Amino acid sequence: MVSLTADLSPLRPDRNLALELVRATEAAAIRAVPFIGRGDKNAADGAAVDAMRAFLGTVDFAGRVVIGEGEKDEAPMLFNGEKVGTGRGPECDIAVDPIDGTSLTAAGRQNALSVIAVSDRGTMLDASSVFYMDKLVTGPAGVGVVDIRLPVGENIRLLAKALGKPVDEMVVSVLNRPRHEALIREIREAGAGTRLMSDGDVAGGINAARPGALTDMCVGVGGSPEGIVTACAIKALGGHIQGRLWPRDDEERQRGSDAGLDMDHVYEADDLVRGNNTLFVATGVTDGQLVRGVSREGGYVYTESVVLRSASGTLRRVASEHLVSKWL
């Protein structure tokens, strides 16, 4: 197996793979712009998927989509098992979400992202047979402190103590869904505040792990593809992530079991993505806490992206300007 970045030697060029992948997330984000606020999430997703697939085809790597996005709602998708890249260079597993937050994009709301996560071939959990996952994400202070098996109130108190802040100053991000009514109530009864997300739990998880962000913890049931993507980012941030698969019915539970997944197992970071060699790239589609969305001024389109690399523990921001005549 060829490693993405086996060491930090300046002679190894593979670290540049992340910057190449930024081109694909930029393309997906820009192509989604005409659909922002237009009410058609599948049209936005389709444009982003087509752009991402085209640009991934130009990158020198042998990528295999381990977990894609779209099957659960019959949206356009980069399908599981699809091979992307030129076939030259490192052999990789990839998880993709051309738009994390298609509903956000369609409504013109904040925090929609285009994301790609990459790890060495054979290291990424294939959770595609079960569409949802219960997740707990924090920053480095939560490592060895919180546990998804504990009540959320206890985790809030433990993390507050580790952070050295009062419980009533804690803020917990959770998707605003009917399934989370009891969870939201427990968070508030513990004395913490909530930041309810209408969509886009990748950004929610990453923001919970970043220093100086507006949230301390991200909890609740979201997509399993988003869980794998988030895990790649959390490894670069030194944070904490755990996940439990959340089958919707007996048929899905059986399908997951047949695929070798354990519905009762708590998947730790190293279960979701093995090793310390992950890349995560994201470009803002709409404005959010993590990155600014695509904007246009005169003859230029502006994008902002983040690149996280676990081998070096770095988060880089990439600000780009693109000629409108080449894109829109």
LOGUKE-521711 format. One record per residue (C-alpha): residue in three letters; x, y, z. Coordinates in Angstrom, 1 decimal. Layout:
LOGUKE-521711
<'ALA'; <X; Y; Z>> ...
END
This chain:
LOGUKE-521711
<'MET'; <0.0; 0.0; 0.0>> <'VAL'; <1.3; 3.5; -0.9>> <'SER'; <1.0; 5.9; 2.0>> <'LEU'; <-0.5; 9.4; 1.5>> <'THR'; <2.1; 10.9; 3.7>> <'ALA'; <4.1; 8.4; 5.8>> <'ASP'; <6.4; 11.0; 7.3>> <'LEU'; <7.0; 14.8; 7.4>> <'SER'; <10.0; 14.8; 5.2>> <'PRO'; <10.0; 17.8; 2.8>> <'LEU'; <11.1; 15.5; 0.0>> <'ARG'; <7.7; 13.7; 0.0>> <'PRO'; <5.2; 15.4; -2.4>> <'ASP'; <2.1; 13.5; -1.3>> <'ARG'; <1.1; 16.2; 1.2>> <'ASN'; <0.2; 18.2; -1.9>> <'LEU'; <-2.7; 15.8; -2.5>> <'ALA'; <-4.9; 17.8; -0.1>> <'LEU'; <-4.3; 21.0; -2.1>> <'GLU'; <-5.2; 19.2; -5.2>> <'LEU'; <-8.4; 18.0; -3.6>> <'VAL'; <-9.3; 21.6; -2.8>> <'ARG'; <-9.8; 22.1; -6.5>> <'ALA'; <-12.6; 19.5; -6.4>> <'THR'; <-14.4; 21.0; -3.4>> <'GLU'; <-14.1; 24.5; -4.9>> <'ALA'; <-15.6; 23.3; -8.1>> <'ALA'; <-18.5; 21.6; -6.4>> <'ALA'; <-19.2; 24.7; -4.3>> <'ILE'; <-19.0; 27.1; -7.2>> <'ARG'; <-21.3; 25.0; -9.4>> <'ALA'; <-23.9; 24.9; -6.6>> <'VAL'; <-24.1; 28.7; -6.5>> <'PRO'; <-26.8; 29.2; -9.1>> <'PHE'; <-29.1; 26.9; -6.9>> <'ILE'; <-28.6; 28.7; -3.6>> <'GLY'; <-32.0; 29.7; -2.3>> <'ARG'; <-33.8; 28.2; -5.3>> <'GLY'; <-35.6; 25.5; -3.3>> <'ASP'; <-34.2; 22.5; -5.4>> <'LYS'; <-31.7; 20.6; -3.3>> <'ASN'; <-31.3; 17.8; -5.8>> <'ALA'; <-30.4; 20.2; -8.6>> <'ALA'; <-27.8; 21.8; -6.3>> <'ASP'; <-26.4; 18.4; -5.3>> <'GLY'; <-26.4; 17.2; -8.9>> <'ALA'; <-24.4; 20.2; -10.1>> <'ALA'; <-21.9; 19.7; -7.2>> <'VAL'; <-21.6; 16.0; -7.8>> <'ASP'; <-20.8; 16.5; -11.5>> <'ALA'; <-18.2; 19.1; -10.8>> <'MET'; <-16.5; 17.1; -8.0>> <'ARG'; <-16.4; 14.0; -10.1>> <'ALA'; <-14.9; 15.8; -13.1>> <'PHE'; <-12.1; 17.4; -11.0>> <'LEU'; <-11.3; 14.3; -9.0>> <'GLY'; <-10.6; 12.6; -12.3>> <'THR'; <-7.7; 14.9; -12.8>> <'VAL'; <-6.0; 14.3; -9.5>> <'ASP'; <-3.0; 11.9; -9.4>> <'PHE'; <-4.2; 9.3; -6.9>> <'ALA'; <-6.0; 6.0; -7.0>> <'GLY'; <-9.1; 6.8; -5.0>> <'ARG'; <-12.0; 4.5; -4.2>> <'VAL'; <-15.2; 5.9; -2.8>> <'VAL'; <-15.8; 4.0; 0.4>> <'ILE'; <-18.8; 6.0; 1.5>> <'GLY'; <-20.7; 8.4; -0.6>> <'GLU'; <-23.7; 10.6; -0.2>> <'GLY'; <-27.2; 10.6; -1.8>> <'GLU'; <-28.5; 7.0; -1.7>> <'LYS'; <-30.6; 7.5; 1.4>> <'ASP'; <-32.7; 10.2; -0.3>> <'GLU'; <-32.3; 9.1; -3.9>> <'ALA'; <-30.2; 12.2; -4.7>> <'PRO'; <-27.3; 12.4; -7.2>> <'MET'; <-24.2; 10.8; -5.8>> <'LEU'; <-20.7; 9.6; -6.2>> <'PHE'; <-21.4; 6.0; -5.7>> <'ASN'; <-19.8; 3.5; -3.2>> <'GLY'; <-17.0; 1.6; -4.9>> <'GLU'; <-16.5; 4.3; -7.6>> <'LYS'; <-12.9; 4.7; -8.7>> <'VAL'; <-11.7; 8.3; -9.0>> <'GLY'; <-8.4; 9.9; -9.9>> <'THR'; <-5.9; 9.2; -12.6>> <'GLY'; <-4.9; 5.9; -11.0>> <'ARG'; <-1.4; 7.2; -10.5>> <'GLY'; <-0.1; 8.0; -7.0>> <'PRO'; <-1.3; 6.9; -3.5>> <'GLU'; <-4.0; 4.4; -3.1>> <'CYS'; <-6.7; 6.0; -1.0>> <'ASP'; <-10.1; 5.5; 0.6>> <'ILE'; <-12.3; 8.5; 0.2>> <'ALA'; <-15.5; 9.7; 1.7>> <'VAL'; <-17.3; 12.5; -0.2>> <'ASP'; <-20.2; 14.8; 0.4>> <'PRO'; <-20.4; 17.3; -2.5>> <'ILE'; <-22.8; 19.3; -0.5>> <'ASP'; <-23.2; 18.7; 3.2>> <'GLY'; <-26.3; 20.7; 3.7>> <'THR'; <-28.3; 20.4; 0.5>> <'SER'; <-31.4; 21.7; 2.3>> <'LEU'; <-29.3; 24.6; 3.6>> <'THR'; <-28.2; 25.4; 0.1>> <'ALA'; <-31.7; 25.2; -1.3>> <'ALA'; <-33.1; 27.5; 1.4>> <'GLY'; <-30.1; 29.9; 1.2>> <'ARG'; <-29.2; 29.2; 4.8>> <'GLN'; <-25.7; 29.1; 6.4>> <'ASN'; <-23.2; 26.3; 7.0>> <'ALA'; <-23.4; 24.4; 3.7>> <'LEU'; <-20.1; 22.8; 2.8>> <'SER'; <-18.5; 20.7; 0.0>> <'VAL'; <-16.2; 18.1; 1.6>> <'ILE'; <-13.8; 15.3; 0.9>> <'ALA'; <-12.1; 13.1; 3.4>> <'VAL'; <-9.2; 10.8; 2.5>> <'SER'; <-7.2; 8.1; 4.2>> <'ASP'; <-4.9; 5.2; 3.2>> <'ARG'; <-6.5; 2.4; 1.3>> <'GLY'; <-8.3; -0.1; 3.6>> <'THR'; <-8.5; 2.2; 6.6>> <'MET'; <-11.9; 3.8; 6.4>> <'LEU'; <-15.0; 2.1; 7.9>> <'ASP'; <-17.6; 1.2; 5.2>> <'ALA'; <-20.8; 2.1; 7.1>> <'SER'; <-22.8; 2.7; 3.9>> <'SER'; <-25.3; -0.1; 4.7>> <'VAL'; <-26.6; 1.9; 7.7>> <'PHE'; <-27.5; 5.5; 6.8>> <'TYR'; <-27.5; 7.1; 10.3>> <'MET'; <-25.1; 7.3; 13.2>> <'ASP'; <-25.4; 8.6; 16.7>> <'LYS'; <-22.3; 10.8; 17.4>> <'LEU'; <-20.4; 12.6; 20.2>> <'VAL'; <-17.7; 15.1; 19.2>> <'THR'; <-15.6; 17.4; 21.3>> <'GLY'; <-12.2; 19.1; 21.2>> <'PRO'; <-9.0; 17.7; 22.8>> <'ALA'; <-10.3; 18.4; 26.3>> <'GLY'; <-12.9; 15.6; 25.8>> <'VAL'; <-10.4; 12.8; 25.1>> <'GLY'; <-10.6; 10.3; 27.8>> <'VAL'; <-13.2; 12.4; 29.6>> <'VAL'; <-16.6; 12.0; 27.9>> <'ASP'; <-18.2; 8.8; 26.6>> <'ILE'; <-21.2; 8.4; 24.4>> <'ARG'; <-22.5; 5.7; 26.7>> <'LEU'; <-23.0; 8.2; 29.5>> <'PRO'; <-26.1; 10.5; 29.9>> <'VAL'; <-25.6; 13.7; 28.0>> <'GLY'; <-25.9; 15.7; 31.2>> <'GLU'; <-23.0; 13.9; 32.8>> <'ASN'; <-20.9; 14.4; 29.7>> <'ILE'; <-21.6; 18.1; 29.8>> <'ARG'; <-20.5; 18.3; 33.4>> <'LEU'; <-17.4; 16.3; 32.8>> <'LEU'; <-16.4; 18.4; 29.8>> <'ALA'; <-17.1; 21.6; 31.6>> <'LYS'; <-14.8; 20.6; 34.4>> <'ALA'; <-12.1; 19.6; 31.9>> <'LEU'; <-12.5; 23.0; 30.2>> <'GLY'; <-12.5; 24.9; 33.4>> <'LYS'; <-15.8; 26.7; 32.7>> <'PRO'; <-19.2; 26.8; 34.3>> <'VAL'; <-21.9; 24.4; 33.0>> <'ASP'; <-24.2; 27.3; 32.2>> <'GLU'; <-21.6; 28.6; 29.8>> <'MET'; <-21.5; 25.3; 27.9>> <'VAL'; <-23.0; 25.2; 24.4>> <'VAL'; <-24.0; 21.9; 22.7>> <'SER'; <-24.7; 21.6; 19.0>> <'VAL'; <-27.5; 19.2; 17.9>> <'LEU'; <-29.5; 18.7; 14.7>> <'ASN'; <-33.0; 20.1; 15.2>> <'ARG'; <-35.0; 17.0; 14.5>> <'PRO'; <-38.1; 15.4; 16.2>> <'ARG'; <-35.9; 12.4; 17.2>> <'HIS'; <-33.8; 14.8; 19.3>> <'GLU'; <-36.6; 16.3; 21.4>> <'ALA'; <-35.7; 14.3; 24.6>> <'LEU'; <-31.9; 14.9; 24.0>> <'ILE'; <-32.4; 18.7; 23.7>> <'ARG'; <-34.5; 18.7; 26.8>> <'GLU'; <-31.8; 16.8; 28.7>> <'ILE'; <-29.1; 19.2; 27.5>> <'ARG'; <-31.1; 22.2; 28.8>> <'GLU'; <-32.0; 20.5; 32.0>> <'ALA'; <-28.3; 19.9; 32.7>> <'GLY'; <-27.9; 23.7; 32.5>> <'ALA'; <-26.2; 24.0; 29.1>> <'GLY'; <-27.3; 25.9; 26.1>> <'THR'; <-28.1; 24.4; 22.7>> <'ARG'; <-27.1; 25.5; 19.2>> <'LEU'; <-29.8; 23.8; 17.0>> <'MET'; <-28.6; 23.0; 13.5>> <'SER'; <-31.1; 22.7; 10.7>> <'ASP'; <-28.6; 20.6; 8.7>> <'GLY'; <-24.9; 20.1; 8.2>> <'ASP'; <-23.5; 18.2; 11.1>> <'VAL'; <-20.0; 17.9; 9.6>> <'ALA'; <-19.5; 21.6; 10.3>> <'GLY'; <-21.2; 21.2; 13.7>> <'GLY'; <-18.7; 18.5; 14.7>> <'ILE'; <-15.7; 20.3; 13.5>> <'ASN'; <-16.7; 23.5; 15.2>> <'ALA'; <-17.1; 21.6; 18.4>> <'ALA'; <-13.5; 20.4; 18.2>> <'ARG'; <-11.9; 23.7; 17.2>> <'PRO'; <-10.3; 26.1; 19.7>> <'GLY'; <-12.2; 29.3; 20.2>> <'ALA'; <-15.3; 28.0; 18.4>> <'LEU'; <-18.8; 28.9; 19.7>> <'THR'; <-19.8; 25.3; 20.7>> <'ASP'; <-18.2; 22.8; 23.1>> <'MET'; <-19.8; 19.6; 22.0>> <'CYS'; <-21.8; 18.1; 19.1>> <'VAL'; <-24.2; 15.2; 19.8>> <'GLY'; <-27.0; 13.3; 18.2>> <'VAL'; <-28.0; 11.3; 15.2>> <'GLY'; <-26.9; 12.4; 11.8>> <'GLY'; <-25.6; 10.7; 8.6>> <'SER'; <-23.1; 7.9; 8.8>> <'PRO'; <-21.2; 9.3; 5.8>> <'GLU'; <-20.9; 12.6; 7.8>> <'GLY'; <-19.5; 10.6; 10.7>> <'ILE'; <-16.7; 9.2; 8.7>> <'VAL'; <-15.9; 12.5; 7.1>> <'THR'; <-15.9; 14.2; 10.5>> <'ALA'; <-13.6; 11.6; 12.0>> <'CYS'; <-11.0; 12.4; 9.4>> <'ALA'; <-11.1; 16.0; 10.4>> <'ILE'; <-11.2; 15.3; 14.2>> <'LYS'; <-8.0; 13.3; 13.9>> <'ALA'; <-6.3; 16.4; 12.5>> <'LEU'; <-7.7; 18.5; 15.3>> <'GLY'; <-6.7; 16.1; 18.1>> <'GLY'; <-10.3; 16.0; 19.2>> <'HIS'; <-12.7; 13.2; 20.4>> <'ILE'; <-15.3; 11.4; 18.3>> <'GLN'; <-17.4; 8.3; 19.0>> <'GLY'; <-20.3; 6.9; 17.0>> <'ARG'; <-23.0; 4.2; 17.3>> <'LEU'; <-24.8; 3.1; 14.2>> <'TRP'; <-28.5; 3.9; 14.2>> <'PRO'; <-30.5; 1.6; 12.0>> <'ARG'; <-34.0; 2.8; 11.2>> <'ASP'; <-35.7; -0.6; 11.1>> <'ASP'; <-35.0; -4.3; 11.4>> <'GLU'; <-34.3; -4.6; 7.7>> <'GLU'; <-31.5; -2.0; 7.9>> <'ARG'; <-30.2; -3.6; 11.1>> <'GLN'; <-29.9; -6.9; 9.3>> <'ARG'; <-28.3; -5.3; 6.2>> <'GLY'; <-25.7; -3.7; 8.5>> <'SER'; <-25.0; -7.0; 10.3>> <'ASP'; <-24.7; -8.8; 7.0>> <'ALA'; <-22.0; -6.2; 6.0>> <'GLY'; <-20.1; -7.0; 9.2>> <'LEU'; <-21.1; -3.9; 11.2>> <'ASP'; <-22.0; -4.1; 14.9>> <'MET'; <-25.1; -2.2; 15.8>> <'ASP'; <-24.3; -2.2; 19.5>> <'HIS'; <-20.6; -1.3; 19.2>> <'VAL'; <-19.3; 2.1; 20.1>> <'TYR'; <-17.0; 3.1; 17.2>> <'GLU'; <-14.0; 5.1; 18.4>> <'ALA'; <-12.0; 7.4; 16.2>> <'ASP'; <-9.6; 4.6; 15.2>> <'ASP'; <-12.5; 2.3; 14.3>> <'LEU'; <-14.0; 4.9; 12.0>> <'VAL'; <-10.7; 5.7; 10.3>> <'ARG'; <-7.6; 3.7; 11.2>> <'GLY'; <-4.2; 5.3; 11.5>> <'ASN'; <-2.9; 8.8; 11.7>> <'ASN'; <-2.9; 9.7; 8.1>> <'THR'; <-6.0; 11.4; 7.1>> <'LEU'; <-6.8; 14.5; 5.0>> <'PHE'; <-9.9; 16.6; 5.2>> <'VAL'; <-10.8; 19.4; 2.8>> <'ALA'; <-13.9; 21.6; 2.8>> <'THR'; <-15.0; 24.6; 0.8>> <'GLY'; <-17.9; 26.8; 1.9>> <'VAL'; <-21.0; 26.9; -0.2>> <'THR'; <-22.8; 29.3; 2.0>> <'ASP'; <-21.4; 31.4; 4.9>> <'GLY'; <-20.8; 29.6; 8.2>> <'GLN'; <-18.7; 29.5; 11.3>> <'LEU'; <-16.0; 27.3; 9.7>> <'VAL'; <-15.6; 29.0; 6.3>> <'ARG'; <-17.1; 31.7; 4.3>> <'GLY'; <-19.4; 30.8; 1.4>> <'VAL'; <-18.9; 31.4; -2.3>> <'SER'; <-19.2; 35.1; -3.2>> <'ARG'; <-19.1; 37.0; -6.5>> <'GLU'; <-17.8; 40.5; -7.1>> <'GLY'; <-17.3; 41.9; -10.6>> <'GLY'; <-15.5; 39.4; -12.7>> <'TYR'; <-14.4; 37.2; -9.9>> <'VAL'; <-15.8; 34.4; -7.7>> <'TYR'; <-14.2; 34.0; -4.2>> <'THR'; <-14.0; 30.8; -2.2>> <'GLU'; <-12.7; 29.9; 1.2>> <'SER'; <-11.6; 26.4; 2.1>> <'VAL'; <-9.9; 24.6; 5.0>> <'VAL'; <-7.4; 21.8; 4.7>> <'LEU'; <-6.8; 19.5; 7.7>> <'ARG'; <-4.0; 17.0; 7.8>> <'SER'; <-3.6; 14.6; 10.7>> <'ALA'; <0.0; 13.6; 10.1>> <'SER'; <1.1; 17.2; 10.9>> <'GLY'; <-1.9; 18.3; 13.0>> <'THR'; <-2.4; 21.4; 10.8>> <'LEU'; <-5.5; 23.4; 9.7>> <'ARG'; <-4.8; 25.6; 6.7>> <'ARG'; <-7.1; 28.1; 5.1>> <'VAL'; <-7.1; 28.6; 1.4>> <'ALA'; <-8.6; 31.7; 0.0>> <'SER'; <-9.0; 31.7; -3.8>> <'GLU'; <-10.3; 34.0; -6.5>> <'HIS'; <-11.6; 32.6; -9.8>> <'LEU'; <-12.5; 34.3; -13.1>> <'VAL'; <-16.2; 34.2; -13.5>> <'SER'; <-15.8; 33.6; -17.3>> <'LYS'; <-14.2; 30.3; -16.5>> <'TRP'; <-17.0; 29.1; -14.2>> <'LEU'; <-20.4; 30.7; -14.3>> 
END
